[in-house]
Amino acid sequence: MKETPLFATWWERFHHVLLALGQLLLAVLLAAFRDSTTQGSLYRLSTNRTATIALVVQVIASVLGIGNLYVLRSLVGHYSRRKLSRTPMRFESFAFWTYLGSGSFDFSLTPWFLFITLTVSILSFGPAALWAGAITPTGATQACQLTAQGARYSPESRGRTWDFQFEFKTDSAQVWNHFNSCTSDIVSGGLHTNCPVPTLNDNLLRAAITDVSSGNGDNLRPSPPTDSSGYSSLGRTYGVGHAIGSSPGLTHAELESQMTSSFSLHEPGYETTVSCIKNTTSALALIQHAPGDDSTIPNIWALSGTLPNTIADTSSEFYPLTTWRSPRLENLTAWAAVYNPHTHTSFLSIAAGPEKYAPFNQTQCEFTFTPRLFLLSVNTTARTITRTPLPNNPVPDPLDTTNTIPASVIRTLNLLSRMKSSLYISELGESLYSALQSYASLYGMSYDEAVLPMTSLFFTSMADHILGVYANAQVFIARDTQPLEIVSSSCKAECKRSCVCVGGYEAEDWEMGRAMQGEACTDG
């Protein structure tokens, strides 16, 4: 029978040192690369094959843990044999060293020896658990390499996309409407045009009704028909961020390729404020222009009069409306909107017939456009955008020093009223009335109480969406863009960390491979 030597041979010493150095080197490497991330095959494997990853991690961690215990127990065994060869040892001590070297315990040991062996036995489960925590790929976020482009209103594209539809005649103070250069293009499923009216008449009205139905505040609003992003809005759109998901640098494909979970950026735009009152002395009214035979010839009425900012000594607002109904004009609703280039003021007044549309008659609204820098917070997982005005941050570049964009918004609203039919019902009146019903029901108000705040919200929404249409036209039709500042970004990734995530990610979301937003893992 081969005898076991009392002293460690050179091979025992060598492979113990080799094992210890190998595990130390592995620990150093894990510490060095603990913050390294990947979006490649490891990420896809760990999110799609979580059970496989867990099994592999447990096997590797168990092997490494056994290696740690093997070295430690061998050292204890060599020490006890060396001590036994030099000095006599009591049986209790011999049993203690034997149990300690084997990782077991016996209740017949003295209390002190039992405590030590029991503690060591429990701690022997630690190395494998620590290795498992160190080599498990954990969900993490990293800064994305994103770029963004936004609308620029430069002289190069002026007269081609953003300043051609409305011509202000200085000699007569009249606005001429041009449609010969209206251009439309479909990009990423969205219709983009440099003529919001007539191209998007119904879309603008539907978007306003939807926004009114969503109420004030940061309520979730679905993506409007004038928006190709596919993102819902938390609160107002302010006419910015409509191109996210399709604009250069921020297409859905590019965001998905980087597994972007969220990002924020700055974009300049206009903050529109609309305040409405009842002007009982309004000079804008519906007048009968040419009465007709109810059965064969429609009645012709006209919207005629002036607004508070109508340029002095110029012709008043005037355009005809036709209806098959009797001369009582109960199915007529129209508005006129004027931008005064001398005072830079914008007003809109509504004239409506009696009965159904009567609450809107003599409603007068004033528009204010303030250049503003906006913070856009985008959640690509939930497909939502939150837009926040930053009044204390200067706009880096003047959007349009000529005030052409605000003027075009008002003139677009004026043109929209002239484009809608009143033969059987008033399309404008029905849109306003539908929004009024929703708003009154939402806030428990009577129609008379709700008409002014609802009308303010209705035209605020329309102005926001018209601004968004013009911005998208610059991006997709004129290709006239400027870089936007990416403030922050967060992309899903896998990291090998010597840490244990506790509460950083919820189990059910981790199983589905979706990194939760929150604090990053802490070293452990």
PALOVO-153445 format. One line per field, with one value per residue (C-alpha): residue in three letters; chain; z negated, x negated, y negated. Coordinates in pm, 1 decimal, m for minus. Layout:
<sites>
residu (ALA, ...)
chaine (A, ...)
up (Z, ...)
east (X, ...)
north (Y, ...)
</sites>
This chain:
<sites>
residu (MET, LYS, GLU, THR, PRO, LEU, PHE, ALA, THR, TRP, TRP, GLU, ARG, PHE, HIS, HIS, VAL, LEU, LEU, ALA, LEU, GLY, GLN, LEU, LEU, LEU, ALA, VAL, LEU, LEU, ALA, ALA, PHE, ARG, ASP, SER, THR, THR, GLN, GLY, SER, LEU, TYR, ARG, LEU, SER, THR, ASN, ARG, THR, ALA, THR, ILE, ALA, LEU, VAL, VAL, GLN, VAL, ILE, ALA, SER, VAL, LEU, GLY, ILE, GLY, ASN, LEU, TYR, VAL, LEU, ARG, SER, LEU, VAL, GLY, HIS, TYR, SER, ARG, ARG, LYS, LEU, SER, ARG, THR, PRO, MET, ARG, PHE, GLU, SER, PHE, ALA, PHE, TRP, THR, TYR, LEU, GLY, SER, GLY, SER, PHE, ASP, PHE, SER, LEU, THR, PRO, TRP, PHE, LEU, PHE, ILE, THR, LEU, THR, VAL, SER, ILE, LEU, SER, PHE, GLY, PRO, ALA, ALA, LEU, TRP, ALA, GLY, ALA, ILE, THR, PRO, THR, GLY, ALA, THR, GLN, ALA, CYS, GLN, LEU, THR, ALA, GLN, GLY, ALA, ARG, TYR, SER, PRO, GLU, SER, ARG, GLY, ARG, THR, TRP, ASP, PHE, GLN, PHE, GLU, PHE, LYS, THR, ASP, SER, ALA, GLN, VAL, TRP, ASN, HIS, PHE, ASN, SER, CYS, THR, SER, ASP, ILE, VAL, SER, GLY, GLY, LEU, HIS, THR, ASN, CYS, PRO, VAL, PRO, THR, LEU, ASN, ASP, ASN, LEU, LEU, ARG, ALA, ALA, ILE, THR, ASP, VAL, SER, SER, GLY, ASN, GLY, ASP, ASN, LEU, ARG, PRO, SER, PRO, PRO, THR, ASP, SER, SER, GLY, TYR, SER, SER, LEU, GLY, ARG, THR, TYR, GLY, VAL, GLY, HIS, ALA, ILE, GLY, SER, SER, PRO, GLY, LEU, THR, HIS, ALA, GLU, LEU, GLU, SER, GLN, MET, THR, SER, SER, PHE, SER, LEU, HIS, GLU, PRO, GLY, TYR, GLU, THR, THR, VAL, SER, CYS, ILE, LYS, ASN, THR, THR, SER, ALA, LEU, ALA, LEU, ILE, GLN, HIS, ALA, PRO, GLY, ASP, ASP, SER, THR, ILE, PRO, ASN, ILE, TRP, ALA, LEU, SER, GLY, THR, LEU, PRO, ASN, THR, ILE, ALA, ASP, THR, SER, SER, GLU, PHE, TYR, PRO, LEU, THR, THR, TRP, ARG, SER, PRO, ARG, LEU, GLU, ASN, LEU, THR, ALA, TRP, ALA, ALA, VAL, TYR, ASN, PRO, HIS, THR, HIS, THR, SER, PHE, LEU, SER, ILE, ALA, ALA, GLY, PRO, GLU, LYS, TYR, ALA, PRO, PHE, ASN, GLN, THR, GLN, CYS, GLU, PHE, THR, PHE, THR, PRO, ARG, LEU, PHE, LEU, LEU, SER, VAL, ASN, THR, THR, ALA, ARG, THR, ILE, THR, ARG, THR, PRO, LEU, PRO, ASN, ASN, PRO, VAL, PRO, ASP, PRO, LEU, ASP, THR, THR, ASN, THR, ILE, PRO, ALA, SER, VAL, ILE, ARG, THR, LEU, ASN, LEU, LEU, SER, ARG, MET, LYS, SER, SER, LEU, TYR, ILE, SER, GLU, LEU, GLY, GLU, SER, LEU, TYR, SER, ALA, LEU, GLN, SER, TYR, ALA, SER, LEU, TYR, GLY, MET, SER, TYR, ASP, GLU, ALA, VAL, LEU, PRO, MET, THR, SER, LEU, PHE, PHE, THR, SER, MET, ALA, ASP, HIS, ILE, LEU, GLY, VAL, TYR, ALA, ASN, ALA, GLN, VAL, PHE, ILE, ALA, ARG, ASP, THR, GLN, PRO, LEU, GLU, ILE, VAL, SER, SER, SER, CYS, LYS, ALA, GLU, CYS, LYS, ARG, SER, CYS, VAL, CYS, VAL, GLY, GLY, TYR, GLU, ALA, GLU, ASP, TRP, GLU, MET, GLY, ARG, ALA, MET, GLN, GLY, GLU, ALA, CYS, THR, ASP, GLY)
chaine (A, A, A, A, A, A, A, A, A, A, A, A, A, A, A, A, A, A, A, A, A, A, A, A, A, A, A, A, A, A, A, A, A, A, A, A, A, A, A, A, A, A, A, A, A, A, A, A, A, A, A, A, A, A, A, A, A, A, A, A, A, A, A, A, A, A, A, A, A, A, A, A, A, A, A, A, A, A, A, A, A, A, A, A, A, A, A, A, A, A, A, A, A, A, A, A, A, A, A, A, A, A, A, A, A, A, A, A, A, A, A, A, A, A, A, A, A, A, A, A, A, A, A, A, A, A, A, A, A, A, A, A, A, A, A, A, A, A, A, A, A, A, A, A, A, A, A, A, A, A, A, A, A, A, A, A, A, A, A, A, A, A, A, A, A, A, A, A, A, A, A, A, A, A, A, A, A, A, A, A, A, A, A, A, A, A, A, A, A, A, A, A, A, A, A, A, A, A, A, A, A, A, A, A, A, A, A, A, A, A, A, A, A, A, A, A, A, A, A, A, A, A, A, A, A, A, A, A, A, A, A, A, A, A, A, A, A, A, A, A, A, A, A, A, A, A, A, A, A, A, A, A, A, A, A, A, A, A, A, A, A, A, A, A, A, A, A, A, A, A, A, A, A, A, A, A, A, A, A, A, A, A, A, A, A, A, A, A, A, A, A, A, A, A, A, A, A, A, A, A, A, A, A, A, A, A, A, A, A, A, A, A, A, A, A, A, A, A, A, A, A, A, A, A, A, A, A, A, A, A, A, A, A, A, A, A, A, A, A, A, A, A, A, A, A, A, A, A, A, A, A, A, A, A, A, A, A, A, A, A, A, A, A, A, A, A, A, A, A, A, A, A, A, A, A, A, A, A, A, A, A, A, A, A, A, A, A, A, A, A, A, A, A, A, A, A, A, A, A, A, A, A, A, A, A, A, A, A, A, A, A, A, A, A, A, A, A, A, A, A, A, A, A, A, A, A, A, A, A, A, A, A, A, A, A, A, A, A, A, A, A, A, A, A, A, A, A, A, A, A, A, A, A, A, A, A, A, A, A, A, A, A, A, A, A, A, A, A, A, A, A, A, A, A, A, A, A, A, A, A, A, A, A, A, A, A, A, A, A, A, A, A, A, A, A, A, A, A, A, A, A, A, A, A, A, A, A, A, A, A, A, A, A, A, A, A, A, A, A, A, A, A, A, A)
up (0.0, 99.7, m198.5, m199.5, m260.5, m558.1, m362.8, m36.4, 274.3, 535.2, 760.8, 485.6, 410.6, 779.6, 877.8, 563.0, 653.3, 1016.3, 918.1, 679.7, 937.1, 1209.8, 996.1, 882.4, 1245.4, 1338.6, 1052.6, 1165.4, 1524.1, 1411.6, 1201.9, 1494.6, 1738.3, 1495.9, 1676.2, 2028.8, 2226.2, 2540.5, 2765.8, 2972.6, 2952.5, 2573.4, 2530.0, 2766.8, 2609.5, 2253.8, 2335.5, 2549.9, 2362.4, 1997.6, 1874.0, 2073.1, 1944.1, 1585.8, 1620.8, 1773.1, 1505.8, 1226.2, 1370.4, 1417.5, 1076.0, 910.5, 1075.3, 970.3, 618.7, 589.8, 700.1, 420.4, 160.6, 291.9, 244.9, m101.5, m226.8, m86.6, m272.1, m593.7, m539.9, m478.4, m782.5, m1009.6, m884.9, m930.9, m1282.6, m1370.1, m1258.0, m1492.2, m1809.2, m1980.7, m1921.0, m2130.4, m1966.3, m1987.6, m1804.4, m1545.8, m1482.2, m1456.9, m1189.8, m1002.3, m990.0, m906.3, m612.4, m477.3, m520.3, m749.8, m1120.3, m1406.4, m1705.4, m1929.9, m1902.0, m2177.4, m2146.9, m2026.5, m1763.8, m1657.3, m1611.1, m1391.9, m1172.5, m1138.6, m1036.9, m781.2, m639.4, m588.6, m436.2, m191.5, 11.7, 53.7, 326.7, 584.3, 511.4, 541.8, 869.9, 1000.3, 917.9, 1081.1, 1415.6, 1464.2, 1753.7, 1609.9, 1779.7, 1807.6, 1992.0, 2179.8, 2360.0, 2715.8, 3017.4, 3143.9, 3376.4, 3448.6, 3713.7, 3678.7, 3898.2, 4010.9, 4182.6, 4393.8, 4684.6, 4919.5, 4875.3, 4835.5, 5116.8, 5198.5, 4891.8, 4598.1, 4741.6, 5067.6, 5000.4, 4863.1, 5033.6, 4842.2, 5074.5, 4899.1, 5121.9, 5042.7, 4718.1, 4869.0, 4852.3, 5172.7, 5151.5, 5385.2, 5437.5, 5742.8, 5538.1, 5281.3, 5242.2, 5053.2, 4975.5, 4785.8, 4553.9, 4308.2, 4362.3, 4282.3, 4522.7, 4518.9, 4699.0, 4712.1, 4745.0, 4428.2, 4598.9, 4820.2, 4790.5, 4424.3, 4361.0, 4196.5, 4021.4, 3844.4, 3726.6, 3605.3, 3419.6, 3241.4, 3138.7, 3004.9, 2803.1, 2653.9, 2560.5, 2379.8, 2160.9, 2017.9, 1849.7, 1925.8, 2030.2, 2293.1, 2641.7, 2937.2, 3232.1, 3448.7, 3820.5, 3892.0, 3715.3, 3866.4, 3551.1, 3416.8, 3068.2, 2832.7, 2656.8, 2283.5, 2290.3, 2567.4, 2879.6, 2921.6, 3286.0, 3206.3, 3208.3, 3484.8, 3690.1, 3419.7, 3553.5, 3914.9, 3920.1, 4004.6, 3708.8, 3518.7, 3744.6, 3583.0, 3740.7, 3600.4, 3254.3, 3254.1, 3381.6, 3076.5, 2853.5, 2732.2, 2428.1, 2375.8, 2474.6, 2450.7, 2677.0, 2719.7, 3010.1, 3080.3, 3160.4, 3071.7, 2756.3, 2866.5, 2622.6, 2717.1, 2502.1, 2596.3, 2490.0, 2585.2, 2784.5, 2794.7, 3012.0, 3269.2, 3613.3, 3784.9, 3877.8, 4124.5, 4377.3, 4648.9, 4982.3, 5238.5, 5128.2, 5345.6, 5410.0, 5138.6, 5388.8, 5674.8, 5580.4, 5251.6, 5030.0, 5039.4, 4721.1, 4650.1, 4356.0, 4348.2, 4115.4, 3938.4, 3648.1, 3374.7, 3560.4, 3911.4, 4081.1, 4093.1, 4421.6, 4583.3, 4705.4, 4450.8, 4433.6, 4681.3, 4827.0, 4927.3, 4771.0, 4933.9, 4776.2, 4892.1, 4573.5, 4524.1, 4477.8, 4100.7, 4129.7, 3835.9, 4003.2, 4074.0, 3881.8, 4005.0, 3870.5, 3993.4, 3875.6, 3931.8, 3874.7, 3872.0, 3991.5, 3852.4, 3494.8, 3506.1, 3352.4, 3437.5, 3386.4, 3482.3, 3458.7, 3503.8, 3644.5, 3612.7, 3672.5, 3402.3, 3226.3, 3238.1, 3312.9, 3121.9, 2830.0, 3067.4, 3208.3, 3126.6, 2979.6, 3028.3, 2969.6, 2954.6, 3045.3, 2908.0, 3049.1, 2829.8, 2960.7, 2710.4, 2651.8, 2565.0, 2384.8, 2551.7, 2330.0, 2542.1, 2407.4, 2701.0, 2511.4, 2430.1, 2750.8, 2570.0, 2592.8, 2320.2, 2433.8, 2176.3, 2255.3, 2113.9, 2062.6, 1896.9, 2182.0, 2479.3, 2824.3, 2977.0, 3327.6, 3415.8, 3585.6, 3820.5, 3770.0, 4023.7, 3818.4, 4133.6, 3954.1, 3696.8, 3978.1, 4187.9, 3898.4, 3868.2, 4243.8, 4261.5, 4005.7, 4208.0, 4527.2, 4356.3, 4280.6, 4648.9, 4753.0, 4553.6, 4667.5, 4515.4, 4768.2, 4525.5, 4203.9, 4111.3, 4102.8, 3886.0, 3660.7, 3621.2, 3527.8, 3267.4, 3136.0, 3103.9, 2911.9, 2692.6, 2603.1, 2504.0, 2300.7, 2116.6, 2032.7, 1922.7, 1675.8, 1582.8, 1723.3, 1914.2, 2276.1, 2189.5, 1922.8, 2142.7, 2473.1, 2405.2, 2245.8, 2503.7, 2795.8, 2656.0, 2630.6, 2974.9, 3155.6, 2943.3, 3065.6, 3426.8, 3406.7, 3254.3, 3530.4, 3808.7, 3665.7, 3667.0, 4032.2, 4130.5, 3932.8, 4097.4, 4439.7, 4373.7, 4271.7, 4535.3, 4832.3, 4820.9, 4653.2, 4466.4, 4123.9, 3834.8, 3571.8, 3243.6, 2908.1, 2753.9, 2381.2, 2256.5, 2388.1, 2252.6, 2455.0, 2341.9, 2313.4, 2129.4, 1889.7, 1712.5, 1367.0, 1032.9, 884.5, 783.6, 896.5, 609.9, 703.1, 1010.6, 1245.7, 1182.8, 1238.8, 1489.1, 1698.6, 1686.2, 1809.6, 2108.9, 2171.4, 2105.3, 1907.8, 1650.6, 1611.2, 1283.2, 1106.0, 1241.6, 1054.9, 751.4, 692.5, 458.9)
east (0.0, m131.5, m185.5, m66.5, m363.0, m346.1, m494.5, m372.1, m556.6, m680.5, m385.8, m132.8, m294.8, m315.9, 42.5, 176.7, m13.9, 95.6, 462.5, 440.3, 266.1, 513.3, 812.0, 646.6, 578.1, 938.8, 1062.0, 834.2, 959.9, 1322.7, 1252.3, 1078.1, 1362.2, 1651.5, 1790.4, 1742.2, 2063.3, 2174.3, 2476.7, 2367.2, 2421.3, 2384.2, 2670.3, 2896.4, 2802.4, 2859.9, 3196.9, 3323.8, 3166.0, 3181.3, 3212.8, 2905.3, 2701.6, 2808.5, 2706.8, 2367.2, 2298.6, 2383.3, 2157.5, 1861.7, 1913.7, 1930.1, 1603.1, 1428.6, 1570.3, 1453.3, 1108.0, 1098.7, 1207.8, 962.5, 665.0, 775.3, 852.7, 526.1, 335.1, 519.1, 441.1, 69.4, 52.2, 217.2, m12.1, m319.8, m210.5, m136.4, m484.4, m654.2, m443.4, m204.7, 163.6, 467.5, 742.4, 990.9, 744.6, 670.5, 1044.7, 1087.1, 815.9, 952.7, 1306.1, 1171.5, 972.7, 1266.2, 1525.1, 1746.3, 1829.8, 1935.5, 2150.5, 1924.6, 1656.9, 1605.7, 1828.4, 1543.2, 1423.1, 1783.7, 1844.0, 1534.9, 1604.0, 1971.2, 1884.1, 1628.6, 1879.0, 2136.1, 1879.4, 1771.1, 2084.7, 1965.7, 1698.2, 1933.2, 2198.7, 1944.5, 1814.2, 2171.2, 2233.3, 1906.2, 1952.9, 2329.1, 2405.7, 2630.0, 2856.3, 2697.1, 2730.6, 2469.1, 2451.6, 2579.7, 2395.2, 2688.1, 2704.8, 3011.7, 3113.9, 3386.4, 3550.7, 3359.8, 3528.2, 3241.0, 3248.8, 3155.1, 3492.3, 3696.9, 3943.4, 3910.8, 4066.7, 4127.0, 4208.8, 4394.1, 4760.2, 4863.5, 4764.6, 4829.2, 4898.8, 4762.7, 4950.4, 5293.8, 5213.5, 5374.6, 5252.7, 5244.4, 5249.9, 5027.0, 5058.5, 4841.0, 4534.5, 4708.2, 4503.6, 4580.2, 4368.0, 4426.6, 4140.6, 4158.9, 4533.0, 4588.9, 4721.5, 4505.3, 4596.5, 4500.5, 4870.0, 5056.9, 5369.8, 5515.5, 5311.9, 5387.4, 5719.1, 5900.4, 5587.9, 5537.2, 5898.6, 5892.5, 5565.7, 5713.7, 6025.6, 5806.7, 5591.6, 5895.8, 6040.6, 5713.3, 5755.1, 5498.4, 5178.1, 4943.9, 5207.9, 5115.9, 5207.0, 5185.7, 4963.3, 5151.8, 5212.7, 4966.9, 4688.6, 4490.5, 4298.8, 4541.8, 4478.2, 4751.9, 4711.5, 4724.2, 4870.5, 4848.5, 4640.9, 4537.5, 4462.7, 4129.8, 4018.9, 4257.7, 3972.2, 3834.3, 3843.6, 3793.9, 3550.0, 3180.7, 3000.3, 3317.5, 3497.1, 3666.5, 3406.3, 3114.7, 3268.1, 3338.1, 2988.8, 2839.4, 3113.7, 3192.4, 3417.9, 3438.3, 3274.2, 3329.8, 3237.5, 3277.4, 3480.7, 3570.9, 3928.0, 4214.8, 4424.1, 4771.2, 5009.1, 5375.0, 5612.9, 5980.5, 6254.8, 6614.0, 6610.0, 6971.4, 6871.7, 6695.3, 6688.9, 6679.5, 7017.6, 7208.3, 7407.7, 7643.2, 7477.0, 7708.4, 8029.7, 8127.8, 8406.9, 8388.6, 8467.7, 8237.0, 7982.7, 7793.5, 7799.5, 7476.3, 7359.0, 7033.4, 6801.0, 6727.8, 6570.1, 6248.9, 6040.4, 5869.8, 5536.8, 5667.0, 5438.8, 5604.4, 5737.9, 5739.8, 6017.7, 6195.8, 6204.2, 6453.8, 6524.7, 6845.1, 7012.2, 7288.0, 7566.7, 7872.0, 8053.4, 8294.8, 8163.3, 8152.4, 7779.6, 7802.4, 7555.0, 7284.5, 6959.9, 6648.8, 6347.4, 6097.6, 5737.3, 5507.7, 5136.2, 5033.0, 4671.2, 4641.2, 4744.4, 4657.9, 4996.8, 5218.2, 5594.3, 5866.6, 6240.3, 6530.4, 6873.8, 7143.8, 7513.3, 7776.2, 7872.9, 7610.1, 7301.5, 7413.9, 7164.2, 6876.0, 7017.7, 6815.7, 6529.4, 6202.5, 5855.9, 5513.1, 5201.9, 4852.9, 4550.1, 4238.7, 3912.7, 3818.9, 3572.4, 3744.0, 3622.1, 3755.2, 3749.1, 3803.4, 3889.6, 3836.3, 3971.2, 4306.9, 4293.2, 4367.8, 4224.0, 4242.6, 4172.7, 4071.3, 4021.3, 3698.3, 3775.9, 3439.8, 3237.2, 3167.4, 3251.8, 2908.8, 3005.9, 3294.8, 3553.4, 3682.0, 3599.8, 3866.1, 4153.7, 4263.6, 4336.6, 4580.6, 4740.7, 4779.1, 4947.6, 5212.0, 5261.2, 5293.5, 5575.5, 5741.7, 5709.9, 5848.4, 6175.8, 6217.4, 6156.7, 6434.3, 6789.5, 7113.9, 7360.6, 7540.9, 7348.1, 7049.5, 6736.9, 6565.8, 6869.3, 6889.2, 6520.5, 6557.4, 6882.2, 6733.1, 6438.4, 6675.1, 6878.3, 6564.6, 6419.7, 6745.0, 6792.1, 6429.6, 6442.1, 6812.1, 6881.3, 7169.1, 7112.7, 7110.0, 6844.2, 6633.5, 6640.7, 6355.7, 6100.5, 6189.5, 6147.1, 5812.9, 5694.7, 5836.2, 5642.5, 5332.1, 5330.1, 5383.5, 5097.8, 4868.4, 4944.2, 4905.1, 4563.9, 4478.9, 4583.1, 4358.0, 4066.1, 4106.9, 4120.5, 3778.8, 3638.3, 3792.1, 3869.3, 3621.8, 3350.6, 3263.8, 3150.4, 2924.8, 2773.2, 2960.7, 2790.7, 2830.8, 2850.7, 2846.5, 2902.5, 2939.6, 2897.7, 2959.6, 2648.7, 2494.7, 2208.8, 1978.5, 1947.9, 1819.2, 2146.8, 2481.6, 2788.6, 3035.3, 3355.8, 3201.3, 3408.7, 3734.9, 3730.8, 4015.8, 3865.5, 3521.5, 3669.3, 3809.6, 3475.3, 3595.8, 3359.6, 3544.2, 3475.9, 3313.5, 2983.2, 2698.4, 2566.5, 2354.6, 2027.8, 2056.7)
north (0.0, m342.1, m565.6, m928.2, m1157.9, m1386.1, m1676.4, m1829.3, m1716.1, m1964.3, m1879.9, m1946.5, m2278.6, m2370.1, m2293.4, m2461.6, m2776.3, m2740.8, m2711.9, m3006.3, m3227.3, m3130.4, m3220.8, m3543.2, m3635.7, m3561.0, m3779.8, m4064.5, m4034.7, m4040.1, m4348.6, m4517.4, m4447.6, m4478.0, m4786.5, m4656.2, m4629.3, m4455.0, m4467.2, m4169.8, m3796.3, m3780.5, m4025.7, m3834.9, m3502.0, m3620.3, m3775.9, m3489.1, m3195.4, m3296.1, m2936.1, m2828.7, m3122.0, m3046.7, m2679.9, m2763.4, m3025.0, m2779.7, m2510.0, m2745.2, m2905.3, m2562.0, m2453.4, m2773.9, m2747.3, m2385.5, m2500.5, m2758.3, m2503.9, m2244.8, m2478.1, m2590.4, m2240.1, m2103.9, m2373.3, m2285.4, m1915.7, m1979.2, m2204.4, m1946.0, m1665.1, m1880.1, m1975.4, m1612.4, m1505.9, m1751.1, m1758.0, m1520.4, m1603.4, m1519.6, m1321.7, m1612.1, m1838.4, m1571.9, m1527.3, m1904.6, m1940.2, m1642.7, m1784.1, m2129.8, m1995.4, m1797.7, m2073.5, m1866.4, m1879.3, m1655.5, m1740.2, m1533.4, m1802.7, m2052.9, m2361.2, m2582.3, m2333.7, m2268.4, m2640.5, m2679.7, m2374.0, m2463.7, m2821.5, m2702.1, m2451.1, m2725.0, m2962.4, m2691.7, m2771.5, m3129.7, m3101.9, m2949.9, m3213.4, m3495.3, m3358.1, m3328.7, m3692.9, m3793.9, m3617.7, m3656.4, m3895.8, m4165.0, m4413.7, m4754.3, m5080.4, m5274.4, m5604.9, m5575.4, m5706.5, m5911.4, m6207.9, m6416.9, m6666.7, m6928.0, m7187.5, m7493.9, m7788.4, m7914.8, m8162.2, m7876.9, m7704.4, m8019.6, m8066.8, m7698.5, m7538.0, m7767.5, m8109.7, m8073.7, m7989.3, m8328.0, m8651.8, m8972.4, m9263.5, m9570.8, m9814.0, m9668.5, m9481.5, m9173.0, m8814.1, m8611.8, m8234.2, m8030.0, m7654.4, m7594.0, m7492.9, m7274.0, m6957.6, m6637.1, m6335.3, m6012.3, m5917.5, m5625.8, m5604.7, m5973.1, m6234.7, m6547.4, m6866.6, m7231.8, m7325.2, m7219.5, m7352.3, m7217.0, m6893.9, m6819.3, m6996.0, m6707.3, m6579.3, m6911.8, m6923.0, m6561.3, m6618.1, m6920.2, m6725.4, m6443.6, m6682.8, m6854.7, m6514.9, m6436.1, m6743.3, m6978.9, m6867.0, m6580.8, m6330.0, m6073.3, m6186.6, m5947.0, m6020.9, m6273.7, m6218.8, m6503.2, m6311.2, m6022.8, m5932.0, m5672.9, m5812.7, m5923.9, m6255.8, m6313.4, m6662.1, m6919.6, m6867.6, m7235.0, m7157.1, m6988.5, m6625.9, m6519.6, m6373.2, m6142.1, m5789.3, m5892.8, m6186.2, m6133.4, m5979.1, m5897.5, m5651.5, m5353.1, m5123.9, m5324.8, m5344.9, m4971.7, m4884.2, m5054.9, m4911.9, m5262.2, m5262.3, m5638.4, m5962.2, m6335.3, m6622.3, m6995.5, m7131.8, m7495.7, m7586.4, m7816.9, m7812.8, m7917.6, m8083.5, m8130.6, m8335.4, m8359.1, m8598.6, m8678.0, m9000.4, m9113.3, m9408.2, m9192.7, m9352.4, m9012.4, m8866.8, m8649.8, m8850.1, m8731.3, m8794.2, m8632.0, m8460.1, m8166.9, m7922.8, m7652.9, m7378.0, m7470.9, m7736.9, m7744.0, m8047.3, m8243.7, m8407.6, m8581.1, m8620.0, m8989.3, m9239.5, m9330.4, m9201.9, m9406.6, m9392.2, m9450.3, m9702.2, m10043.4, m10174.7, m9830.8, m9608.4, m9393.2, m9014.7, m8875.5, m8533.7, m8353.3, m8049.9, m7847.5, m7644.9, m7453.6, m7540.6, m7826.0, m8179.3, m8129.3, m8034.4, m7792.7, m7555.3, m7814.6, m7858.7, m8036.9, m8216.3, m8470.2, m8497.1, m8795.3, m8844.6, m9209.3, m9240.2, m9593.0, m9515.9, m9142.4, m9061.5, m8764.9, m8742.1, m8495.4, m8560.5, m8320.0, m8393.1, m8128.3, m8091.1, m8037.1, m7713.8, m7437.4, m7646.0, m7955.0, m7909.7, m7989.7, m8312.4, m8627.6, m8423.8, m8608.8, m8460.0, m8620.1, m8417.3, m8474.1, m8290.0, m8285.7, m8133.0, m7866.6, m7586.3, m7257.4, m6948.1, m6634.5, m6323.8, m6013.8, m5668.6, m5434.8, m5133.4, m5294.3, m5503.0, m5829.7, m6181.5, m6444.7, m6800.2, m7060.8, m7431.7, m7577.3, m7947.7, m8016.6, m7867.0, m8093.4, m7964.5, m7891.2, m8010.2, m8241.2, m8025.4, m8290.9, m8657.7, m8758.2, m8607.9, m8429.2, m8101.0, m8249.6, m8450.3, m8135.6, m7953.3, m8225.8, m8249.2, m7870.5, m7884.6, m8159.1, m7955.0, m7643.5, m7819.5, m7905.1, m7544.8, m7374.9, m7315.1, m7442.9, m7305.4, m7073.0, m7115.8, m7324.8, m7109.3, m7369.6, m7395.7, m7018.6, m6999.1, m7273.0, m7125.0, m6774.9, m6917.3, m7120.3, m6811.2, m6619.6, m6905.8, m6981.8, m6613.6, m6573.9, m6863.3, m6855.9, m7202.1, m7356.0, m7449.1, m7818.7, m7757.7, m7532.5, m7719.3, m7965.2, m7727.7, m7462.2, m7701.6, m7814.9, m7454.2, m7371.1, m7644.3, m7590.4, m7231.6, m7336.5, m7588.5, m7324.6, m7076.0, m7333.0, m7424.1, m7053.2, m7022.0, m7312.3, m7166.5, m6825.9, m6990.7, m7142.4, m6803.0, m6576.4, m6802.0, m7089.3, m6877.0, m7195.1, m7076.4, m7160.8, m6928.8, m6898.0, m6852.2, m6506.9, m6579.8, m6221.0, m5871.4, m5521.5, m5203.3, m4847.2, m4633.1, m4339.5, m4396.3, m4153.2, m4298.7, m4180.7, m4291.8, m4157.7, m4350.2, m4364.2, m4542.3, m4703.3, m4488.6, m4310.5, m3937.0, m3921.2, m4199.3, m4039.6, m3713.9, m3899.0, m4063.5, m4414.5, m4631.1, m4833.9, m5200.7, m5293.4, m5306.0, m5099.7, m4797.3, m4870.6, m4694.5, m4401.7)
</sites>
